[in-house]
Amino acid sequence: MKRGDRFASGRLVSICALAAMLALGACGKPETGVPATETATEAATEATADAPAAGTADEAGLPDGAAPEEAASEAASPSAPVTSATAPAFASALPAGGDFARPEPSIDMLTGKVSPTREAGFAPVPEALATRAGLFGRAEAIDALTRMADAARADGVNLKVVSAFRSFADQKRIWEAKWAGRTKVEGGALPETVPDPAQRALKILEFSSMPATSRHHWGTDFDFNDLNNAWFDAGEGKAVHDWLTAHGAEYGFCQVYSPRGPERPNGYEEERWHWSYIPIAGDWLAKYPAVVGYDHIAGFEGAGTARDIDVIANYVEGINPACR
């Protein structure tokens, strides 16, 4: 089956109509996960990195003046459960008609140096689906996401978005906190436990992207419900993952970080929460190596290791082959 058939995006809505429906105003003004061994503070830091910071329109992160511990505690608090009796029919609230524009990806788009609140083509994750305010994605991906969530809810499965678009600045904060040891990895500070720069970068890359290389920069990728693979082994988590595996492709979504093995020997460890909207992301991935060079993967601590690790070939392109 061709990718275009498998990842058919279905009914689309216009960007302007979607923006109006979601109260964005005039049209045109509109890492990733952590293993179970890492701390709740680190998980919350990853999950909150893409929320716009108070007083900063272009960058996202912790609110100005907020202590990381406070932000982590707030982010780690469980959200109220969505039940079939209380959840709205997400897709049915969207207007019908029109096509979405798909711009050619620029270097800034591919490396996260854009603002979802200032540039056309973005829309917020609907409040009923988001675990917190400030989550954005490409408008076409958000439309597909809302229709998918509506279908899942009809089957008794509740999808919640914990992370979405993430800027270069967001990813830089996540990366440098681990690089410098401010965020512990497997209980230790990496400058002490992994002093070699290349090995330290590889340790971070098990679950977190280098700035300028994250798929979250594209506004096409979403983390669902929980940033712990074990949560998806049983109960509600298993129901979520099973439903996404069975039906995600109907709405254009694919789990890009499948288990490592012969079919996917390189890249990040498995992330059962991370799903990508392939109608856009597939095209952007194909163009990434031609547009982005190693001179663009710069401006953060440890950037000098990117070329030696060959992060483009091994990590940006190291995805589930079924998602290409």
Buried (B, 14 or more C-beta within 10 A) or exposed (E): EEBEEEBBBEEBBBBBBBBBBBEBEEBEEBBBBBBEEBBEBBBBBBBBBBBBBEEBEBBBBBBEEBEBEEBBEEBBEEEEEBEEEEBBBBBEEBEEEBEBEEEEBEEEBBBBBBBBBEBBBBBBBBEBBBBBEBBBBBBBBBBBBBBBBBBBBEEEBBBBBBBBBBBBBBBBBBBBBBBEBEBBBBEEBBEEBBEEBEEBBBBBBBBBBBBBBBBBBBBBBBBBBBBBBEBBEEEBBEBBBEBBEEBBBBBBBBBBBBEBEEEBEEBBEBBBBBBBBBBBBBBBBEEBEEBBEBEBBEEBBBBEBBEEBEBBEBBBBBBBEBBB
